[in-house]
Amino acid sequence: MASDQPQAFPAPDPLDLRRAFGRFGTGVTVITARTPEGQRLGVTANSFNTVSLAPPIVLWSLALHSPSLAGFRAAGRFVVNVLALEQLALAQRFARPAPDKFAGVDCSEGRHEQPVLAGCAASIECRIVGDQPVGDHVLFLGEVEHYAHSATAPLLFCNGQFQQGVGLADRQG
Ligand SMILES: Cc1cc2nc3c(=O)[nH]c(=O)nc-3n(C[C@H](O)[C@H](O)[C@H](O)COP(=O)(O)O)c2cc1C
């Protein structure tokens, strides 16, 4: 007899689940912010995605255990720095805890004094319009207030590794 009850799903092996999720290729961003006290925050993140064009809304998620979480919430704004291919070192730098991740990093101030990294494929300045704990992460929603982009090739991430894209245009036909 068919049941309306949802099937119980055994808890997946986290490493195997990560492998499955990792088949989805993404770009690589460093999400930056400045707290009201002036502390600069930066975290490498590939959870960035777009949600809506009108109004322009984006999302990303930060681990609940991140020491930067309270700061991002207090900042009220964030910048999505979409990394260019030659910015692999920045992706690695902002993926590890450090006393000052910004030391020696070429950076300017955005419209609301948020850090904007130089040389990125795109920078998207956002005002936080929602932050919601979901499982072991907090989901941030941001409304875009300003953006810029360049023709530089973006850094990619897939199968747990940094990648460079190869256009398929020549294979079509
Ligand atoms: C390619 C890549 C993507 C990542 N994406 C995320 C992400 O979307 N959210 C997150 O919380 N951590 C992500 N991380 C891990 C953080 O960058 C890392 O935990 C970092 O130390 C967080 O900064 P914090 O120590 O200041 O919290 C990613 C790491 C890499 C290498």
Ligand as a Chemical Component Dictionary entry (heavy atoms), coordinates in Angstrom:
data_LIG
# 
_chem_comp.id                   LIG 
_chem_comp.type                 NON-POLYMER 
_chem_comp.pdbx_formal_charge   0 
_chem_comp.three_letter_code    LIG 
# 
loop_
_chem_comp_atom.comp_id 
_chem_comp_atom.atom_id 
_chem_comp_atom.alt_atom_id 
_chem_comp_atom.type_symbol 
_chem_comp_atom.charge 
_chem_comp_atom.model_Cartn_x 
_chem_comp_atom.model_Cartn_y 
_chem_comp_atom.model_Cartn_z 
_chem_comp_atom.pdbx_ordinal 
LIG C1  C1  C 0 37.211 26.832 -3.340 1  
LIG C2  C2  C 0 36.741 27.036 -1.933 2  
LIG C3  C3  C 0 35.429 27.383 -1.701 3  
LIG C4  C4  C 0 34.953 27.589 -0.390 4  
LIG N1  N1  N 0 33.648 27.958 -0.214 5  
LIG C5  C5  C 0 33.189 28.210 1.038  6  
LIG C6  C6  C 0 31.855 28.669 1.232  7  
LIG O1  O1  O 0 31.095 28.872 0.292  8  
LIG N2  N2  N 0 31.439 28.906 2.512  9  
LIG C7  C7  C 0 32.271 28.711 3.589  10 
LIG O2  O2  O 0 31.837 28.912 4.729  11 
LIG N3  N3  N 0 33.557 28.276 3.434  12 
LIG C8  C8  C 0 34.033 28.050 2.185  13 
LIG N4  N4  N 0 35.329 27.648 1.995  14 
LIG C9  C9  C 0 36.207 27.508 3.180  15 
LIG C10 C10 C 0 36.661 28.877 3.711  16 
LIG O3  O3  O 0 37.290 29.646 2.715  17 
LIG C11 C11 C 0 37.648 28.677 4.876  18 
LIG O4  O4  O 0 37.038 27.889 5.884  19 
LIG C12 C12 C 0 38.123 29.997 5.480  20 
LIG O5  O5  O 0 39.127 29.751 6.457  21 
LIG C13 C13 C 0 36.976 30.744 6.135  22 
LIG O6  O6  O 0 37.468 31.966 6.648  23 
LIG P1  P1  P 0 37.416 32.250 8.230  24 
LIG O7  O7  O 0 38.448 31.320 8.832  25 
LIG O8  O8  O 0 37.756 33.692 8.343  26 
LIG O9  O9  O 0 36.030 31.907 8.645  27 
LIG C14 C14 C 0 35.826 27.433 0.708  28 
LIG C15 C15 C 0 37.178 27.088 0.468  29 
LIG C16 C16 C 0 37.624 26.900 -0.838 30 
LIG C17 C17 C 0 39.071 26.547 -1.075 31 
# 
loop_
_chem_comp_bond.comp_id 
_chem_comp_bond.atom_id_1 
_chem_comp_bond.atom_id_2 
_chem_comp_bond.value_order 
_chem_comp_bond.pdbx_ordinal 
LIG C1  C2  SING 1  
LIG C2  C3  SING 2  
LIG C2  C16 DOUB 3  
LIG C3  C4  DOUB 4  
LIG C4  N1  SING 5  
LIG C4  C14 SING 6  
LIG N1  C5  DOUB 7  
LIG C5  C6  SING 8  
LIG C5  C8  SING 9  
LIG C6  O1  DOUB 10 
LIG C6  N2  SING 11 
LIG N2  C7  SING 12 
LIG C7  O2  DOUB 13 
LIG C7  N3  SING 14 
LIG N3  C8  DOUB 15 
LIG C8  N4  SING 16 
LIG N4  C9  SING 17 
LIG N4  C14 SING 18 
LIG C9  C10 SING 19 
LIG C10 O3  SING 20 
LIG C10 C11 SING 21 
LIG C11 O4  SING 22 
LIG C11 C12 SING 23 
LIG C12 O5  SING 24 
LIG C12 C13 SING 25 
LIG C13 O6  SING 26 
LIG O6  P1  SING 27 
LIG P1  O7  DOUB 28 
LIG P1  O8  SING 29 
LIG P1  O9  SING 30 
LIG C14 C15 DOUB 31 
LIG C15 C16 SING 32 
LIG C16 C17 SING 33 
# 
